[in-house]
Structures are given as C-alpha cells and as structure tokens.
Amino acid sequence: MKKSNFLIGFLSFLFLFFGVLVIIPTLRAIEPAAQEEYAGSETCMECHEEVGKAFQKTIHGRLADFELKGYTRGCEACHGPGSAHAEEADPSLIIRLKDLAPTEAGEICLNCHRGGMQMNWPGSAHDISGVSCTSCHNPHAIARNQLMKKDPDLCYSCHASIRAQVSYPSHHPIREKKMNCSSCHDSHGGGEGNIKAETLTELCLKCHVEKQGPFTFEHVPVVENCAICHDSHGSIANHLQHQTEPFLCMQCHPGHEDHRHPALSDATWNVTFFTRCTHCHSQIHGSDFPSLSGRGRFGR
C-alpha cells in the first residue's frame, strides 16, 4: 500500500515538474505581445503621412480618434498596438486587414458596428459567402459610406447575372437612376436574398400598394409570392413577367376549351381566347367582380 502511494506521489511530481517546463517557455513567448504598447497616430504619420492626412478627413478620422476604453487609439483602433511595428518597420508586426480571413477582418469592424443594419451580418448571405467588410468598404475613403464604388456598380462587381437582367426590356428603373439595389436589399443581411422585409410580397407591396387588397376575388399567387409570376430583376416579357401571356397564365390555368361554342371556328377561337388573358381579366391581381368561373375568395 505504501509503495503504491509513493508511486502515485512520484508520478504526480513528475507531471507537475514537466508541466512547468512546458508552460514557462510558452509564457515567455507571449510576453512581448503582452508588453507591446500603442505608439499613437503621430508615430504612424511619420511613415504613412499621405494615408494619414486622407484618413483624418473621413468619418472614422473625425469620430474622436476612435475612442476606446477611455483612450484615443486612432489608427491603432483597427490595426492594433504599433510600437513593435514602428521600431522594426516590419509589416508582420501590425494587423493588416487585407491579410486576414474575411471573418477575422469583419470582427474588427464589428467591434464598433454591431447595431443598426449590421446586426444581421453574422450568418447573412454575404458573410457565409466569405465576403468581408473590406470587400465593399474602404475605411480610409472619404466617399459616402466609404464604399469602393457607388451602388449599383459595386453590387455588379459580383452579381454579373443581375446586371444583365437589369438591361432586359422590362426592368425596375435602376438604369434610369430612380432606384438602386439598396432600395430593396440590405447588403448587411436580412430575409431571404437580403431583402428589406420579412417576405418578398411584403417588400413589393411597399411600392405597389394598389395590389394589396383585400379583394373579394383574390388571385392566390399574388397573396403567396409575387415571384411566381414576376422576376423582380428584369425580364424580356412585359411587366417583369417570367413569360408572355397567355403562356404564363397557362402554367396554372388550362385554356377555355371547356367553354367553347360549337359555332366558333378554330381561327375565331384562337384569336378570341388565346391572346392575352388580361384582355378580359384585367384586374389580375385581385378584383371585387367575379371572373367567368364565378368563383371568388370563398369558393362562391
């Protein structure tokens, strides 16, 4: 029993001894970083004068030098303590956002920008796709919102297919500069597709209020999702429709063959009932008048 206790005690001593040998070098390795000091923006300006003068005119440069924890940090609010970098002139001794992974760079920005639109950034479509804050914003720029390009040109840098759709004959007035991508989308996150509403239909109805109803005779796709019939970014068909009439309507509705009168010839029938459905059903988004079927909202 005594030999067993002695063996346990001896092994515990060895474990503690070698553990200390491992910990001490580790502590010494991180000691310089712990002692690294903030050099101040004036020190940064000695080498980065051009960037520094431009930065002072930006919204970041005018916000009390990035006051953090009671101290003014200036450049080092984002780039970290710079004393070692200033002494050695070694770029690896300072935080460079362009060298960081998108998530790491974004975390630096989120130290200050966690409210408002940026609340939805974590887990958003752009965040998941590896887009960083600095992919769209230049923190040293004087431009509005410090964007690298204006909206929509900035969005087109990645969304080339959407740019093509906006050039289709039927499109929202983005080319005419009456609206832009941010009119409907919040690039920092939101609902599906980063839209500025809970659902697409709710977003569309913010402008197209006359389509909202309620109507006695509702068109089910209107209530469910506007995208069933329309492509909001652009279409070759009129009114942003996925297809021209009557082919769009016939995706859900069969023709009027069951109502055909025997006296009508094929030519007359085709001209009468296979042109645009909206020649007769003009209030396609909903109406208080019955259609030919006589069926309304409540099946009557």
Contacts in CASP RR format, 6 or more apart in sequence:
PFRMAT RR
TARGET T0000
AUTHOR 0000-0000-0000
METHOD contacts of the structure
MODEL  1
MKKSNFLIGFLSFLFLFFGVLVIIPTLRAIEPAAQEEYAGSETCMECHEE
VGKAFQKTIHGRLADFELKGYTRGCEACHGPGSAHAEEADPSLIIRLKDL
APTEAGEICLNCHRGGMQMNWPGSAHDISGVSCTSCHNPHAIARNQLMKK
DPDLCYSCHASIRAQVSYPSHHPIREKKMNCSSCHDSHGGGEGNIKAETL
TELCLKCHVEKQGPFTFEHVPVVENCAICHDSHGSIANHLQHQTEPFLCM
QCHPGHEDHRHPALSDATWNVTFFTRCTHCHSQIHGSDFPSLSGRGRFGR
32 84 0 8 1.000
36 81 0 8 1.000
36 82 0 8 1.000
36 83 0 8 1.000
36 84 0 8 1.000
37 81 0 8 1.000
37 82 0 8 1.000
37 83 0 8 1.000
38 71 0 8 1.000
38 73 0 8 1.000
38 76 0 8 1.000
38 80 0 8 1.000
38 81 0 8 1.000
38 82 0 8 1.000
38 83 0 8 1.000
39 76 0 8 1.000
39 81 0 8 1.000
39 82 0 8 1.000
39 83 0 8 1.000
39 85 0 8 1.000
39 86 0 8 1.000
40 73 0 8 1.000
40 74 0 8 1.000
40 75 0 8 1.000
40 76 0 8 1.000
40 82 0 8 1.000
41 52 0 8 1.000
41 65 0 8 1.000
41 74 0 8 1.000
41 75 0 8 1.000
41 76 0 8 1.000
43 82 0 8 1.000
43 86 0 8 1.000
44 52 0 8 1.000
44 75 0 8 1.000
44 76 0 8 1.000
44 82 0 8 1.000
44 86 0 8 1.000
45 52 0 8 1.000
45 53 0 8 1.000
46 86 0 8 1.000
47 89 0 8 1.000
48 75 0 8 1.000
51 140 0 8 1.000
52 75 0 8 1.000
52 140 0 8 1.000
54 140 0 8 1.000
54 142 0 8 1.000
55 61 0 8 1.000
55 75 0 8 1.000
55 140 0 8 1.000
56 62 0 8 1.000
57 142 0 8 1.000
58 139 0 8 1.000
58 140 0 8 1.000
58 141 0 8 1.000
58 142 0 8 1.000
58 146 0 8 1.000
59 146 0 8 1.000
60 66 0 8 1.000
60 139 0 8 1.000
60 140 0 8 1.000
60 146 0 8 1.000
61 74 0 8 1.000
64 72 0 8 1.000
65 72 0 8 1.000
65 73 0 8 1.000
65 74 0 8 1.000
65 77 0 8 1.000
66 72 0 8 1.000
66 73 0 8 1.000
66 74 0 8 1.000
66 77 0 8 1.000
66 78 0 8 1.000
66 112 0 8 1.000
67 73 0 8 1.000
68 77 0 8 1.000
73 80 0 8 1.000
76 82 0 8 1.000
78 95 0 8 1.000
78 97 0 8 1.000
78 108 0 8 1.000
78 109 0 8 1.000
78 139 0 8 1.000
79 94 0 8 1.000
79 95 0 8 1.000
79 96 0 8 1.000
79 97 0 8 1.000
80 94 0 8 1.000
80 95 0 8 1.000
82 93 0 8 1.000
82 94 0 8 1.000
84 90 0 8 1.000
84 93 0 8 1.000
85 91 0 8 1.000
85 93 0 8 1.000
85 94 0 8 1.000
95 108 0 8 1.000
97 105 0 8 1.000
97 108 0 8 1.000
97 132 0 8 1.000
97 134 0 8 1.000
97 139 0 8 1.000
98 105 0 8 1.000
98 134 0 8 1.000
100 108 0 8 1.000
100 132 0 8 1.000
102 127 0 8 1.000
102 130 0 8 1.000
102 131 0 8 1.000
102 132 0 8 1.000
102 135 0 8 1.000
103 127 0 8 1.000
103 130 0 8 1.000
103 132 0 8 1.000
105 132 0 8 1.000
105 133 0 8 1.000
105 134 0 8 1.000
106 132 0 8 1.000
106 133 0 8 1.000
106 134 0 8 1.000
109 118 0 8 1.000
109 133 0 8 1.000
109 134 0 8 1.000
109 137 0 8 1.000
109 139 0 8 1.000
110 118 0 8 1.000
110 121 0 8 1.000
110 122 0 8 1.000
113 133 0 8 1.000
117 186 0 8 1.000
117 188 0 8 1.000
117 189 0 8 1.000
118 188 0 8 1.000
119 188 0 8 1.000
120 186 0 8 1.000
120 188 0 8 1.000
120 189 0 8 1.000
120 190 0 8 1.000
121 127 0 8 1.000
121 188 0 8 1.000
121 189 0 8 1.000
124 188 0 8 1.000
124 189 0 8 1.000
124 190 0 8 1.000
124 194 0 8 1.000
125 189 0 8 1.000
125 193 0 8 1.000
125 194 0 8 1.000
126 187 0 8 1.000
126 188 0 8 1.000
126 189 0 8 1.000
126 194 0 8 1.000
127 189 0 8 1.000
131 158 0 8 1.000
136 147 0 8 1.000
136 148 0 8 1.000
136 154 0 8 1.000
136 187 0 8 1.000
137 145 0 8 1.000
137 146 0 8 1.000
137 147 0 8 1.000
137 148 0 8 1.000
138 146 0 8 1.000
138 147 0 8 1.000
138 148 0 8 1.000
139 146 0 8 1.000
140 146 0 8 1.000
141 147 0 8 1.000
141 148 0 8 1.000
147 154 0 8 1.000
148 154 0 8 1.000
149 157 0 8 1.000
151 180 0 8 1.000
151 181 0 8 1.000
151 182 0 8 1.000
152 163 0 8 1.000
152 166 0 8 1.000
152 174 0 8 1.000
152 180 0 8 1.000
152 181 0 8 1.000
155 162 0 8 1.000
155 181 0 8 1.000
155 185 0 8 1.000
155 187 0 8 1.000
156 162 0 8 1.000
156 163 0 8 1.000
162 233 0 8 1.000
165 171 0 8 1.000
165 231 0 8 1.000
165 233 0 8 1.000
165 234 0 8 1.000
165 235 0 8 1.000
166 172 0 8 1.000
166 174 0 8 1.000
166 175 0 8 1.000
166 233 0 8 1.000
166 234 0 8 1.000
167 175 0 8 1.000
168 234 0 8 1.000
168 235 0 8 1.000
168 236 0 8 1.000
169 235 0 8 1.000
169 236 0 8 1.000
170 234 0 8 1.000
170 235 0 8 1.000
170 236 0 8 1.000
170 237 0 8 1.000
170 238 0 8 1.000
170 239 0 8 1.000
170 240 0 8 1.000
170 241 0 8 1.000
171 233 0 8 1.000
171 234 0 8 1.000
171 235 0 8 1.000
171 240 0 8 1.000
172 179 0 8 1.000
172 232 0 8 1.000
172 233 0 8 1.000
172 234 0 8 1.000
172 240 0 8 1.000
173 179 0 8 1.000
174 180 0 8 1.000
174 181 0 8 1.000
181 187 0 8 1.000
184 195 0 8 1.000
184 196 0 8 1.000
184 203 0 8 1.000
184 232 0 8 1.000
185 193 0 8 1.000
185 194 0 8 1.000
185 195 0 8 1.000
185 196 0 8 1.000
186 194 0 8 1.000
186 195 0 8 1.000
186 196 0 8 1.000
187 194 0 8 1.000
188 194 0 8 1.000
190 196 0 8 1.000
191 197 0 8 1.000
191 198 0 8 1.000
192 200 0 8 1.000
195 203 0 8 1.000
196 203 0 8 1.000
197 203 0 8 1.000
197 206 0 8 1.000
199 225 0 8 1.000
200 225 0 8 1.000
200 226 0 8 1.000
200 227 0 8 1.000
200 232 0 8 1.000
201 222 0 8 1.000
201 223 0 8 1.000
201 224 0 8 1.000
201 225 0 8 1.000
201 226 0 8 1.000
204 211 0 8 1.000
204 226 0 8 1.000
204 232 0 8 1.000
205 211 0 8 1.000
205 212 0 8 1.000
211 222 0 8 1.000
211 285 0 8 1.000
211 286 0 8 1.000
213 286 0 8 1.000
215 285 0 8 1.000
215 286 0 8 1.000
215 287 0 8 1.000
215 288 0 8 1.000
215 297 0 8 1.000
216 287 0 8 1.000
216 288 0 8 1.000
216 289 0 8 1.000
216 296 0 8 1.000
216 297 0 8 1.000
217 286 0 8 1.000
217 287 0 8 1.000
217 288 0 8 1.000
217 289 0 8 1.000
217 290 0 8 1.000
217 291 0 8 1.000
217 295 0 8 1.000
217 296 0 8 1.000
217 297 0 8 1.000
218 286 0 8 1.000
218 296 0 8 1.000
218 297 0 8 1.000
219 284 0 8 1.000
219 285 0 8 1.000
219 286 0 8 1.000
221 228 0 8 1.000
221 229 0 8 1.000
221 252 0 8 1.000
222 285 0 8 1.000
222 286 0 8 1.000
226 232 0 8 1.000
229 241 0 8 1.000
229 242 0 8 1.000
229 248 0 8 1.000
230 239 0 8 1.000
230 240 0 8 1.000
230 241 0 8 1.000
230 242 0 8 1.000
231 240 0 8 1.000
231 241 0 8 1.000
231 242 0 8 1.000
232 240 0 8 1.000
234 240 0 8 1.000
235 241 0 8 1.000
235 242 0 8 1.000
237 243 0 8 1.000
237 244 0 8 1.000
237 248 0 8 1.000
238 244 0 8 1.000
241 248 0 8 1.000
242 248 0 8 1.000
243 251 0 8 1.000
245 275 0 8 1.000
245 276 0 8 1.000
245 277 0 8 1.000
245 278 0 8 1.000
246 255 0 8 1.000
246 274 0 8 1.000
246 275 0 8 1.000
246 276 0 8 1.000
246 277 0 8 1.000
249 277 0 8 1.000
253 277 0 8 1.000
255 273 0 8 1.000
255 274 0 8 1.000
256 273 0 8 1.000
256 292 0 8 1.000
259 292 0 8 1.000
260 269 0 8 1.000
260 273 0 8 1.000
264 272 0 8 1.000
277 284 0 8 1.000
278 284 0 8 1.000
280 292 0 8 1.000
281 291 0 8 1.000
283 289 0 8 1.000
290 296 0 8 1.000
294 300 0 8 1.000
END
